[in-house]
Amino acid sequence: MRKEILLAHFPKITVKRYQQLLTAFSSVDKIWKAEFDDLKKAGFEDELTHEFLSWRKHLDVEKIEKILDQEKIHCITTDEKEYPELLKQIYDPPICLFIRGNLTHAHFNLAVVGTRKFTQYGKQVTEELVSELARHGVTIVSGLAFGIDSIAHHAAIAAHGNTIAVLGSGINKRHIYPSAHMELSERIIDKGGAIISEYPPGTLPNKYTFPRRNRIIAGISLGTLVIEAAEKSGALITAECTLENGREIFAIPQNITSITSTGVNNLIKSGAKLITCAEDIIDSLDLQDIAHYVTNTEILPDSPSEAQLLQILTREPIHVDAMAKRSNLSSREISATLVLMEMKGKVKNVGNMMYVVAR
């Protein structure tokens, strides 16, 4: 297992500390071999250094691998092709992403955020806009929270579109947050979407992980649509991150007497683009040809087994055994399916039982 993924399991690692270590040691392998004095020179305090060395000494790599396999979680780091290009461009991209589901088809992402205490107006607008955007080929990104987030995910699924949920907790089933959205998280995965987090399995959410989660929602997206937000709202943190990334903020005009209007109307005053229909966003981001692009690039499955494998296969070689661990298929079923897919030109055998998508 890659050292970056193991480092992401250290409870007190942050992107800032990781970058600090990488600057001092030039490679993750050297970080892994560093001793007390080396870490002190790199800027770690005594207590943190002792904690890190003790954690590293007692780390159970096999247990980590077992949990990831059981939960069908795969991890990608910033130097891998599957890592979202937009997310690489932010100031502090996550060390690695923990993923359940399929992230490879998320080319044109839009963050949709808003208040938990939504109005009927907010619900209606979210459902109408998201449905049209999803049908057009836009991937809807949100945070799986109560309110506008969950409405956006449901609307994308209902429109047979793609959606991604970014969590401020671990993405293993036991720690999906909120737990009431466990079924929704599974539906997102079943429908070809993904649940992602920078936090390893077992991580509980707290007041720090949610703002950090919001930067990923903004960072993975071409722009952010704010539906409803009070004067102080987590949705506004996502909007701030969007501005920092130099990307578009879209806002729905609100009734000025509503308590959920202040944050959105202030965004509009500050220069966010006022939108009244999905076409406003599509035109602003120049996404008119998405549907044509998706149709031309997507490899369509001819059977349920092909569908499962296409959620796993990317341009990065993957072994048949790894496919078996991340699917419900036996090795025999996988081998037989891959033979047929290769004959159809959908996959390519690159040797040693390793496969990639053909295009």
matplotlib code that plots the C-alpha trace (Angstrom):
import matplotlib.pyplot as plt

x = [0.0, 1.2, 2.7, 0.5, -2.6, -1.1, -0.1, -3.7, -4.6, -2.5, -5.2, -3.3, -2.1, -3.3, -2.6, -0.4, 1.6, 1.9, 3.2, 5.6, 7.0, 7.3, 9.2, 11.6, 12.1, 11.4, 9.6, 7.1, 9.5, 11.9, 9.1, 8.4, 12.0, 12.4, 13.4, 12.8, 15.5, 14.6, 11.0, 12.0, 14.1, 11.1, 9.1, 7.1, 6.7, 7.9, 4.5, 3.4, 6.6, 6.3, 2.7, 3.6, 6.5, 4.4, 1.6, 3.9, 5.5, 2.2, 0.5, -1.4, -1.2, -2.9, -5.9, -6.1, -6.1, -8.7, -11.1, -10.6, -11.3, -14.4, -15.9, -15.0, -13.1, -10.3, -7.9, -6.3, -3.4, -2.7, -0.3, -2.8, -4.9, -8.2, -7.6, -9.9, -7.9, -9.9, -9.2, -5.4, -5.6, -6.7, -4.3, -4.5, -5.7, -6.3, -3.4, -5.6, -9.3, -11.1, -13.8, -16.8, -18.3, -17.2, -15.5, -14.1, -17.2, -17.3, -16.0, -18.4, -19.2, -21.4, -21.6, -25.2, -25.4, -27.9, -29.5, -30.7, -33.8, -35.1, -38.4, -40.8, -39.5, -35.9, -37.0, -38.9, -36.1, -33.5, -35.4, -36.2, -32.7, -30.8, -33.1, -32.4, -28.7, -28.4, -30.2, -27.9, -24.9, -23.7, -22.5, -24.1, -21.8, -23.0, -22.4, -25.1, -26.4, -30.1, -31.9, -30.8, -27.9, -30.0, -32.7, -30.0, -28.7, -32.2, -33.1, -29.9, -30.7, -34.3, -33.2, -30.9, -27.9, -24.6, -24.0, -21.1, -21.4, -18.4, -18.3, -16.7, -16.4, -15.2, -17.1, -17.3, -21.0, -20.9, -19.7, -21.8, -22.9, -25.7, -26.6, -30.2, -28.7, -27.1, -29.7, -29.2, -25.4, -25.9, -28.3, -25.7, -23.2, -25.7, -26.6, -23.0, -22.0, -19.6, -19.1, -15.8, -13.8, -10.3, -10.8, -10.0, -12.7, -13.7, -13.3, -16.1, -17.2, -16.6, -16.7, -13.4, -14.1, -17.2, -15.4, -12.6, -15.2, -16.7, -13.4, -13.5, -17.1, -16.0, -12.6, -13.9, -16.5, -16.5, -18.8, -21.1, -24.9, -26.2, -29.9, -30.8, -28.6, -28.9, -26.4, -24.2, -24.3, -22.0, -23.1, -21.4, -18.1, -18.3, -19.0, -15.9, -13.8, -15.2, -14.1, -10.7, -10.4, -11.4, -14.6, -18.2, -20.8, -24.4, -27.2, -31.0, -32.8, -34.7, -37.7, -36.2, -38.5, -37.2, -34.6, -32.8, -32.5, -29.9, -26.8, -27.8, -28.9, -25.7, -23.8, -25.7, -24.9, -21.2, -21.2, -22.5, -24.4, -28.1, -29.7, -33.3, -33.0, -30.5, -29.7, -28.1, -25.6, -25.0, -24.4, -22.1, -19.9, -20.1, -21.4, -23.8, -22.0, -21.7, -24.4, -22.6, -19.2, -20.6, -22.3, -19.1, -16.8, -18.9, -18.5, -21.9, -22.3, -24.1, -24.7, -24.9, -21.4, -20.0, -21.7, -19.9, -16.5, -16.9, -17.4, -14.0, -11.9, -10.0, -7.0, -4.9, -4.1, -5.9, -5.5, -8.3, -7.9, -8.5, -11.6, -12.9, -12.4, -14.2, -17.2, -19.7, -18.4, -16.3, -12.9, -14.4, -17.2, -14.7, -12.4, -15.3, -16.7, -13.3, -12.8, -16.1, -15.3, -11.9, -13.5, -15.9, -13.0, -14.1, -11.1, -7.5, -5.3, -2.0, -0.4, -0.1, -3.9, -4.0, -6.7, -7.6, -10.5, -9.8, -10.7]
y = [0.0, 3.5, 5.5, 8.5, 6.4, 5.2, 8.7, 9.8, 7.4, 9.3, 11.1, 14.4, 14.6, 17.7, 18.9, 21.7, 19.2, 16.8, 19.6, 20.7, 17.1, 16.8, 20.0, 18.9, 15.3, 15.5, 12.1, 10.1, 7.2, 9.5, 10.8, 7.2, 6.6, 9.8, 9.7, 12.0, 14.6, 14.6, 15.4, 18.1, 19.8, 19.6, 21.7, 19.0, 19.8, 17.2, 15.9, 15.5, 13.8, 11.3, 10.6, 10.1, 7.8, 5.7, 5.5, 4.5, 1.8, 0.2, 0.7, -2.4, -2.2, -5.6, -4.3, -1.2, -3.2, -5.6, -2.7, -1.1, -4.4, -5.2, -1.8, -1.7, 1.5, 2.4, 5.3, 7.7, 10.1, 13.4, 11.8, 9.3, 9.9, 9.2, 12.0, 14.9, 17.5, 20.4, 19.3, 19.2, 22.9, 24.1, 25.5, 22.4, 19.3, 16.3, 13.9, 11.2, 10.5, 7.5, 6.5, 4.2, 4.0, 5.4, 8.8, 8.3, 9.6, 12.9, 15.3, 18.2, 18.8, 21.5, 21.9, 22.4, 23.6, 25.3, 25.3, 22.4, 24.3, 24.7, 26.2, 24.7, 27.3, 26.0, 22.4, 23.1, 25.2, 22.5, 19.7, 21.6, 22.9, 19.8, 17.5, 19.5, 19.9, 16.1, 15.2, 17.5, 15.5, 17.7, 15.7, 17.1, 17.4, 18.0, 17.0, 14.4, 16.7, 17.2, 19.8, 21.1, 18.6, 15.5, 17.0, 17.7, 14.1, 12.6, 14.8, 13.9, 10.2, 10.6, 12.2, 9.3, 11.6, 11.3, 12.6, 12.7, 13.1, 14.5, 13.6, 15.1, 11.7, 8.2, 6.6, 3.1, 2.2, 2.4, 6.1, 7.5, 10.9, 11.6, 7.9, 8.6, 9.0, 5.5, 4.3, 7.5, 6.9, 3.3, 4.5, 7.1, 4.3, 1.8, 4.5, 5.0, 7.9, 8.0, 8.8, 10.4, 11.8, 12.7, 11.0, 7.3, 4.7, 5.2, 9.0, 10.8, 14.2, 17.3, 21.1, 21.1, 18.4, 20.0, 23.2, 21.1, 18.9, 22.1, 23.0, 19.6, 20.2, 23.5, 22.2, 19.3, 21.5, 24.0, 26.3, 26.4, 26.9, 28.3, 27.6, 29.0, 30.2, 32.3, 35.0, 32.4, 29.1, 26.3, 26.9, 30.2, 28.6, 26.5, 29.7, 31.3, 28.3, 28.6, 32.3, 31.4, 28.8, 31.5, 29.7, 30.8, 31.2, 31.0, 32.1, 31.8, 35.2, 35.0, 36.5, 39.2, 38.4, 34.8, 33.9, 31.8, 34.7, 36.9, 34.8, 34.2, 37.8, 39.1, 36.8, 38.3, 41.8, 40.8, 39.6, 36.1, 35.3, 35.5, 32.5, 31.6, 28.4, 25.6, 27.2, 30.2, 27.9, 25.8, 28.9, 30.6, 27.5, 26.8, 23.3, 23.1, 20.1, 17.9, 15.4, 14.9, 14.5, 12.0, 10.0, 9.8, 8.9, 6.6, 2.8, 1.3, -2.1, -5.0, -7.0, -6.5, -8.0, -5.5, -2.7, -3.7, -3.9, -0.6, 1.1, -0.2, -0.1, 3.1, 4.0, 2.8, -1.0, -3.1, -6.8, -9.3, -10.1, -6.5, -6.4, -9.5, -7.7, -4.6, -6.3, -9.0, -11.2, -14.3, -14.5, -16.9, -14.4, -11.6, -13.5, -14.6, -11.0, -9.5, -11.8, -10.7, -7.0, -7.3, -8.8, -5.8, -3.4, -2.1, -3.2, -4.0, -6.7, -5.0, -8.3, -10.1, -10.3, -6.4, -4.5, -1.0, 0.6, 0.7, 4.4]
z = [0.0, -0.9, 2.0, 1.2, 1.9, 5.2, 6.2, 5.6, 8.4, 11.0, 13.1, 13.3, 9.8, 7.9, 4.3, 5.8, 7.9, 5.0, 2.7, 5.5, 5.7, 2.0, 1.7, 4.4, 3.2, -0.6, -0.7, 1.3, 1.6, 3.5, 5.7, 6.6, 7.6, 9.5, 13.2, 16.1, 15.3, 11.6, 12.4, 14.9, 12.2, 9.9, 12.4, 14.3, 18.0, 20.6, 21.5, 17.8, 16.9, 19.7, 18.7, 15.0, 15.8, 18.2, 15.6, 12.8, 15.0, 15.9, 12.5, 11.4, 7.6, 7.1, 9.2, 7.1, 3.8, 5.2, 6.1, 2.7, 1.0, 3.1, 2.6, -1.1, -0.7, -3.0, -2.6, -5.1, -4.6, -6.4, -8.8, -10.2, -13.3, -11.6, -9.1, -10.3, -12.3, -10.9, -7.3, -8.0, -8.8, -5.4, -2.8, -0.5, -2.3, -0.1, 0.3, -1.0, -1.6, -0.2, -2.7, -2.8, -6.2, -9.5, -9.9, -13.4, -15.3, -13.3, -16.0, -15.6, -12.0, -10.4, -6.6, -5.3, -1.7, 0.6, 4.0, 6.0, 7.0, 3.4, 2.3, -0.2, -2.7, -2.2, -2.6, -5.8, -7.4, -6.4, -7.9, -11.1, -11.8, -10.7, -12.8, -15.9, -15.3, -14.6, -17.7, -19.6, -18.4, -15.4, -12.4, -9.2, -6.2, -2.7, 1.0, 1.8, 4.5, 5.5, 3.4, 0.0, -0.2, 0.0, -2.3, -4.9, -4.7, -4.9, -7.9, -9.8, -9.3, -10.3, -13.5, -14.2, -13.8, -11.9, -8.4, -5.9, -2.1, -0.3, 3.4, 6.5, 8.0, 7.0, 4.1, 5.6, 6.1, 9.9, 9.8, 7.0, 8.3, 8.8, 9.4, 8.3, 4.8, 4.7, 2.1, 0.0, 0.0, -1.3, -4.0, -5.2, -5.5, -7.1, -9.7, -10.8, -8.6, -5.7, -2.0, -1.3, 1.6, 2.5, 5.9, 6.4, 7.5, 11.1, 11.2, 13.1, 11.9, 13.9, 13.6, 11.7, 9.2, 7.7, 6.5, 5.1, 3.4, 1.8, 0.1, -1.7, -2.8, -4.3, -5.5, -7.5, -9.3, -12.2, -10.1, -7.1, -7.1, -3.8, -3.5, 0.0, 2.8, 5.9, 6.8, 8.5, 6.6, 5.7, 2.1, 2.2, 3.2, 0.0, -1.9, -0.4, -1.4, -4.9, -5.1, -3.8, -6.6, -9.2, -10.2, -10.8, -8.0, -9.1, -6.8, -6.9, -6.1, -2.8, -1.1, 1.1, 4.0, 4.3, 6.9, 4.3, 1.8, 3.4, 2.5, -1.1, -1.7, -0.3, -2.7, -5.6, -4.3, -4.2, -7.8, -7.9, -11.1, -10.6, -12.3, -13.0, -15.0, -15.8, -19.2, -17.4, -15.8, -18.9, -21.0, -18.4, -18.1, -21.8, -21.3, -24.3, -25.8, -22.7, -23.8, -27.1, -25.3, -22.8, -25.5, -27.5, -24.6, -22.4, -22.7, -22.3, -20.6, -22.3, -19.1, -15.3, -14.9, -17.5, -15.6, -12.4, -14.1, -15.9, -12.5, -11.4, -14.6, -15.5, -17.7, -14.8, -15.0, -12.4, -11.6, -11.8, -8.1, -7.2, -9.4, -7.5, -4.2, -5.3, -7.0, -6.3, -9.1, -8.8, -10.5, -13.1, -13.9, -14.2, -16.5, -18.8, -18.9, -19.6, -22.6, -24.1, -23.3, -25.0, -28.1, -28.2, -27.9, -24.5, -22.4, -23.1, -21.5, -20.7, -19.4, -16.1, -15.6, -15.6, -17.6, -18.6, -20.4, -24.1, -24.5]

ax = plt.figure().add_subplot(projection="3d")
ax.plot(x, y, z, "-o")
ax.set_aspect("equal")
plt.show()
